[in-house]
């Protein structure tokens, strides 16, 4: 998985490419952990994300909890495969998806 970050003063956009699974979830967790302290807004762009596993969902949930106290987190450009996973797991009701 590739993680590309673009940060302005208090907003971070993260573009994920590939698969967010047991192997790559720790990479995302570390990449976000390093950035969350001074953020008001986090945007995750999933246009090029092919798959997300339960390990990836766990990272999203933990990040949502942190960002819920700071401003917000939005997930954009989610494909049908990932949306289906969000629906089946109930994450569609927890996350803000545009």
NUKOLLO-419840 format. One record per atom (N, C-alpha, C): residue in one letter; x negated, y, z. Coordinates in steps of 0.001 Angstrom, whole numbers, plus 500000, padded with zeros to 6 digits. Layout:
N
AXYZ;...
//
This chain:
98
X499162498830500000;X500000500000500000;X499114501238500000;X499533502233499237;X498851503525499228;X499671504526500008;X498993505368500785;X499633506417501565;X499029507742501136;X499866508612500567;X499408509942500162;X500132510974501009;X499358511857501658;X499936512853502549;X499718514251501984;X500757515080502138;X500683516488501763;X501267517286502913;X500444518118503538;X500885518837504725;X500869520337504497;X501962520977504908;X501973522429505042;X501899522687506545;X502141523892506980;X501947524213508398;X502621523225509351;X503939523072509246;X504650522217510202;X505445521117509508;X505160520874508220;X505881519852507466;X504886518921506797;X505172517623506906;X504328516613506279;X505186515770505346;X504713515627504116;X505347514719503160;X504400513543502955;X504946512339503106;X504163511117502935;X504794510304501815;X503997510021500786;X504456509212499656;X503841507827499801;X504720506819499856;X504258505435499993;X504401504704498665;X503377503943498310;X503392503153497087;X503051501713497432;X503894500784496972;X503609499357497191;X504567498729498169;X504015497906499077;X504818497148500032;X504480497570501457;X505519497849502244;X505350498157503660;X505756496903504429;X504746496135504850;X505007494842505483;X504092494655506685;X504007493453507166;X503218493153508356;X501758493562508195;X501242493415507006;X499840493748506742;X499612495251506680;X500548495989506092;X500334497421505844;X501002498345506866;X501941497843507660;X502623498682508650;X501651499347509633;X500621498647510119;X499670499320511020;X498956500508510359;X498712500418509039;X498102501538508315;X499000502770508383;X500287502579508105;X501228503686508139;X501365504232509551;X501444503340510514;X501576503756511910;X500406504653512313;X499196504276511947;X498020505077512281;X498007506388511519;X498362506352510244;X498380507571509428;X499376508589509978;X500515508117510453;X501522509021511015;X501134509492512407;X500598508598513206;X500205508933514579;X499227510103514596;X498322510123513625;X497320511184513545;X497924512537513204;X499150512575512678;X499737513798512151;X500922514351512946;X501596513558513746;X502893513928514313;X502857515034515365;X501728515264515992;X501666516208517107;X502211517596516797;X501830518180515704;X502197519566515408;X503193519681514262;X504074518708514120;X505048518718513021;X506427519126513493;X507157519809512616;X508582520063512815;X509406519193511877;X508799518792510756;X509533518062509733;X508631517006509086;X509187515814508949;X508494514718508271;X509375514225507142;X508811514182505943;X509516513675504765;X508762512438504279;X509474511331504182;X508899510104503643;X509498509876502266;X508646509815501256;X509094509601499882;X508874508130499530;X509990507432499303;X509942505992499046;X510155505650497580;X509979506619496678;X510232506364495255;X509421505182494730;X508190505040495206;X507311503988494701;X507129502851495702;X507985502821496737;X507922501733497713;X508744500559497196;X508111499406497041;X508763498228496464;X509525497399497491;X509066497401498731;X509612496482499731;X509292496999501120;X510180496715502087;X509902497026503487;X510316495831504342;X509450495428505263;X509732494301506148;X510144494820507521;X510403493902508426;X510774494291509787;X509644495065510474;X508414494761510140;X507287495506510708;X507319496965510243;X507667497180508991;X507810498531508473;X508980499255509105;X510083498542509315;X511252499127509971;X510916499564511397;X510114498776512077;X509703499122513435;X508930500434513462;X508038500626512491;X507277501873512401;X508220503045512139;X509192502848511245;X510158503914510960;X510972504273512200;X511400503271512943;X512198503524514139;X511395504296515188;X510174503888515415;X509320504583516390;X509059506023515949;X508836506207514667;X508575507548514139;X509827508411514228;X510987507822513950;X512263508532514058;X512483509021515490;X512154508200516465;X512320508587517871;X511446509789518213;X510216509781517749;X509308510906518010;X509786512160517290;X510107512031516019;X510492513202515229;X511877513731515607;X512732512906516162;X514039513359516618;X513927514405517708;X512858514352518476;X512611515327519543;X511919516582519029;X511343516518517843;X510531517610517326;X511214518418516238;X512129517862515529;X512743518547514394;X513518517572513545;X512813516694512859;X513529515716512061;X512653514951511106;X513223513845510635;X512568512983509661;X513598512637508593;X513184512756507338;X514050512467506197;X513334511464505300;X514096510502504783;X513558509550503808;X514219509854502473;X513410510037501443;X513921510410500123;X513556509369499069;X514319509400497981;X514037508604496775;X513951507107497067;X514917506605497809;X514907505189498189;X515550504357497076;X514852503311496652;X515391502455495588;X516433501485496138;X517109500788495248;X518208499890495623;X517761498748496535;X516575498220496308;X516069497112497120;X515894497538498576;X515277498687498780;X515028499163500139;X516336499620500793;X517213500264500030;X518522500667500566;X519285499438501062;X519215498349500314;X519905497121500722;X519361496609502057;X518056496679502237;X517448496264503510;X517929497174504636;X517983498489504380;X518494499429505386;X519950499115505747;X520749498772504748;X522167498463504992;X522333497188505816;X521622496138505443;X521735494848506123;X521281494951507583;X520259495755507836;X519702495864509192;X520404496933510030;X521254497746509418;X521923498826510143;X521108500098510212;X519927500101509619;X519074501287509637;X519675502432508827;X520589502124507936;X521253503147507132;X521974504138508038;X522418503674509209;X523126504522510158;X522197505240511128;X520967504811511212;X519996505391512156;X519138506452511490;X518753506212510246;X517826507089509526;X518573508128508692;X517922509249508433;X518458510249507527;X517883509981506155;X518744509603505211;X518299509206503885;X518938510130502857;X518122510708502019;X518611511601500960;X518373510986499598;
//
